Every structure is written in C-alpha cells, then in structure tokens.
Amino acid sequence: MKRLLATLLLGCSIMANAATTAESPALTVFDPWIRLAPPTAEVLAGYGELRNGSNRDLLIQSLASPEFEKVELHEMSMAGGMMKMRRADPYTIKANDTLKLAPGGWHLMLIGPKQKMPVGTEATVTFHTSAGDVSVRLRVYPPKEGLSKSILDFQTRPESGTCPDSGLHNQELPCSILGGPSMARIASELVQRLPNQ
C-alpha cells in the first residue's frame, strides 16, 4: 500500500512539474513601457527588462506589433562624441540572463505608429523567439519629472540634414528621428540623468 501511494505521489509530482515547465515561457518581460513622444513622431521607444528564465540560450528572432509598421531591437551608444544606433535583432539572451532596455542604451524601436499614442495608450509587441512567441502589452508614460520638456524639445526642434554615422543599417539616420545634431551633443548628459528609467 505504501509503495502504491509513493508511486502515485511521484507521478503527480512529475506531471505538476511538466505542466509548470510547459506553461512558463522562457522569456519574461518586466515593467514594459513606451516613452511619450510628440504627436507627429514617426518613431517611439519601448523599454523594460527581458529575462530568459530557462537553462538554454534564447534567440529573439524578430518583433512585431499591430500598432506599428515595424518593431526592432536597437542598441544606442556614444562614440567620439556622436550618438550611434544599431539594429541588434536577431539577438541571443544567454541562459538565465537579463537584457535591460533603458533610455540611453538598449531599447525597442517602434517605427511608424498607426495611431496617436498619448499617455495611457497601450500597444502589443510580440517577441518571436526560439522558444515560441511571447506577446506583451506596453503602456505609454511621460518621461520622468524634470526631463519631459527638455526631451520633447530635442525631439521637435526643427533641424535639417542627417546625423553622421548613426550606425543604423550602415546608413545615416535622419535627424528628424534623433532630434537633430544637438541630440548627439547632450546624449551623454541624458544617459547620466536616466540611469534607472
């Protein structure tokens, strides 16, 4: 009788563990949000924390959203006083590792909004990964107090031309997207002021 009971308990334990594993996605996205941009902006940025909770490397193959024409994973960095941006998907998150998306660094580039995106608006982003698809809802929030006016001013400042050597697809990125040449000059300051956003 004891042997039968032990066998039944072991079987239930194995089934419960299998169910938990099957239902738990390898990719979990914490604190997803979109930074408020001017109503005419053609590009918005999404942030959060991407966590691979599995014991295997996870490949982010591509991204998509019904609210945007395109979604890409990008890395922004400063080099020689210039702000550079490069597309980074496909991208592999190592086993049990995390990728932090934050202003001044890694982010989701949300290209071509299909509707106005005021504060409180939500958008769905789907991560197509090697472990399956994961869909996440991101809500639009304004920049933190003290940065709202300066950031929006940079984004809407009427400057022409292109920002040299942006690194995006090995082409120059229009300054209308980056906020003009002045954006490169103050980017390092913004990075220092936004360490935890």
PLY file of the C-alpha trace (Angstrom):
ply
format ascii 1.0
element vertex 197
property float x
property float y
property float z
element edge 196
property int vertex1
property int vertex2
end_header
0.00 0.00 0.00
2.81 2.40 0.93
4.64 1.56 -2.29
1.50 2.29 -4.33
0.96 5.60 -2.55
4.59 6.61 -3.10
4.32 5.76 -6.80
1.14 7.84 -7.16
2.72 10.83 -5.39
5.81 10.61 -7.58
3.67 10.51 -10.71
1.67 13.55 -9.59
4.89 15.44 -8.85
6.30 14.70 -12.31
3.05 15.77 -14.00
2.87 19.01 -11.99
6.47 19.86 -12.84
5.88 19.16 -16.54
2.78 21.37 -16.54
4.67 24.23 -14.88
7.52 23.96 -17.38
5.16 23.89 -20.36
3.16 26.90 -19.20
6.13 29.07 -18.22
7.60 31.00 -21.17
11.38 31.19 -21.36
11.09 34.95 -21.99
9.52 37.19 -19.37
9.24 40.97 -19.84
9.16 43.09 -16.69
7.97 46.72 -16.44
7.28 47.24 -20.16
6.57 50.84 -21.17
6.75 53.31 -24.06
8.14 56.82 -23.69
5.74 59.58 -24.68
6.74 61.32 -27.92
5.35 64.31 -29.83
2.10 63.55 -31.73
3.90 63.78 -35.09
6.76 61.45 -34.11
7.40 58.63 -36.57
9.49 56.63 -34.09
8.87 55.82 -30.43
10.99 53.89 -27.93
9.99 50.99 -25.71
11.71 49.87 -22.52
11.60 47.15 -19.88
13.59 44.14 -18.75
13.87 40.98 -20.85
14.61 37.93 -18.74
15.47 34.48 -20.04
14.36 32.18 -17.23
15.41 28.98 -18.96
18.62 26.97 -18.86
19.11 27.44 -22.60
20.14 30.41 -24.69
17.12 32.22 -26.12
17.17 33.73 -29.61
14.95 36.75 -30.25
14.36 36.27 -33.96
12.13 39.25 -34.72
9.45 41.51 -33.26
6.07 42.79 -34.44
3.16 44.96 -33.30
-0.28 45.67 -34.79
0.07 49.29 -33.63
3.32 49.94 -35.54
4.64 49.33 -39.04
7.84 47.77 -37.69
9.47 46.90 -34.36
13.21 46.41 -33.99
15.63 45.84 -31.14
18.31 48.54 -31.07
21.39 49.46 -29.08
22.39 53.10 -28.64
25.89 54.15 -27.62
28.21 57.15 -27.67
31.42 57.08 -29.70
33.66 60.06 -30.38
31.01 62.46 -29.15
28.44 61.08 -31.57
25.37 59.05 -30.76
25.31 55.76 -32.66
22.45 53.34 -33.03
22.49 49.85 -34.46
19.84 47.26 -35.05
20.53 44.21 -32.88
17.88 41.61 -33.74
18.25 38.68 -34.11
19.73 38.72 -30.61
20.55 35.93 -28.17
19.89 36.26 -24.43
22.09 33.79 -22.59
20.57 31.17 -20.29
19.25 32.69 -17.04
20.38 36.13 -18.15
18.68 39.53 -18.47
18.74 42.30 -21.06
17.86 45.73 -19.66
16.08 48.12 -22.04
16.53 51.68 -20.79
16.91 55.23 -22.16
20.40 55.82 -23.47
21.06 52.16 -24.25
19.13 49.12 -25.44
15.53 49.76 -26.48
12.70 48.71 -28.73
12.45 50.98 -31.75
8.74 51.31 -32.57
8.57 52.57 -36.14
5.56 54.05 -37.93
2.76 54.32 -35.35
-0.63 53.57 -36.93
-2.47 55.79 -34.44
-1.84 58.62 -32.00
-0.02 57.42 -28.88
-0.92 59.75 -25.97
-0.23 58.93 -22.31
-2.11 55.81 -21.24
-2.31 54.27 -24.71
-1.33 50.61 -24.87
0.37 48.65 -27.64
1.09 44.94 -28.05
4.57 43.80 -29.00
5.17 40.16 -29.92
8.62 38.65 -29.50
9.20 35.81 -31.96
11.77 33.64 -30.17
13.39 30.24 -30.49
11.13 29.07 -27.64
7.91 30.41 -29.16
6.04 33.70 -29.37
5.58 35.97 -26.34
3.19 38.95 -26.52
3.49 41.88 -24.12
1.37 44.98 -23.52
3.30 48.25 -23.19
1.70 51.46 -21.91
2.75 54.99 -22.85
4.19 57.06 -19.99
5.75 60.54 -19.97
9.45 60.98 -19.18
10.27 61.46 -15.51
9.82 64.87 -13.88
12.45 67.38 -14.98
13.19 65.66 -18.28
9.85 65.95 -20.09
10.33 69.43 -21.52
13.98 69.02 -22.50
13.48 65.67 -24.24
10.38 66.79 -26.12
12.16 70.00 -27.15
15.04 67.98 -28.59
12.63 65.72 -30.49
10.64 68.57 -32.01
13.47 71.02 -32.75
13.31 71.84 -36.50
16.75 70.89 -37.80
17.52 69.52 -41.22
20.05 67.13 -42.64
21.23 63.81 -41.34
23.11 62.73 -38.25
26.51 61.46 -39.43
27.44 57.83 -38.94
24.40 56.80 -36.92
25.22 53.14 -37.48
21.63 52.19 -38.35
21.74 49.66 -41.20
25.11 51.25 -42.11
23.28 54.37 -43.27
22.88 57.89 -41.95
19.79 58.32 -39.79
17.59 61.39 -40.45
17.96 63.95 -37.68
14.17 64.23 -37.55
14.31 60.84 -35.80
17.16 61.55 -33.40
16.10 65.11 -32.65
18.82 66.92 -34.58
22.60 67.24 -34.24
22.07 68.84 -30.82
20.82 65.47 -29.57
24.24 63.92 -30.02
25.80 66.75 -28.03
23.56 66.22 -25.00
23.08 62.45 -25.23
25.80 61.67 -22.70
24.13 64.00 -20.19
20.80 62.29 -20.69
22.39 58.88 -20.17
23.81 60.06 -16.84
20.48 61.51 -15.74
18.49 58.43 -16.71
20.35 55.51 -15.12
17.31 53.78 -13.66
14.46 54.53 -16.04
0 1
1 2
2 3
3 4
4 5
5 6
6 7
7 8
8 9
9 10
10 11
11 12
12 13
13 14
14 15
15 16
16 17
17 18
18 19
19 20
20 21
21 22
22 23
23 24
24 25
25 26
26 27
27 28
28 29
29 30
30 31
31 32
32 33
33 34
34 35
35 36
36 37
37 38
38 39
39 40
40 41
41 42
42 43
43 44
44 45
45 46
46 47
47 48
48 49
49 50
50 51
51 52
52 53
53 54
54 55
55 56
56 57
57 58
58 59
59 60
60 61
61 62
62 63
63 64
64 65
65 66
66 67
67 68
68 69
69 70
70 71
71 72
72 73
73 74
74 75
75 76
76 77
77 78
78 79
79 80
80 81
81 82
82 83
83 84
84 85
85 86
86 87
87 88
88 89
89 90
90 91
91 92
92 93
93 94
94 95
95 96
96 97
97 98
98 99
99 100
100 101
101 102
102 103
103 104
104 105
105 106
106 107
107 108
108 109
109 110
110 111
111 112
112 113
113 114
114 115
115 116
116 117
117 118
118 119
119 120
120 121
121 122
122 123
123 124
124 125
125 126
126 127
127 128
128 129
129 130
130 131
131 132
132 133
133 134
134 135
135 136
136 137
137 138
138 139
139 140
140 141
141 142
142 143
143 144
144 145
145 146
146 147
147 148
148 149
149 150
150 151
151 152
152 153
153 154
154 155
155 156
156 157
157 158
158 159
159 160
160 161
161 162
162 163
163 164
164 165
165 166
166 167
167 168
168 169
169 170
170 171
171 172
172 173
173 174
174 175
175 176
176 177
177 178
178 179
179 180
180 181
181 182
182 183
183 184
184 185
185 186
186 187
187 188
188 189
189 190
190 191
191 192
192 193
193 194
194 195
195 196
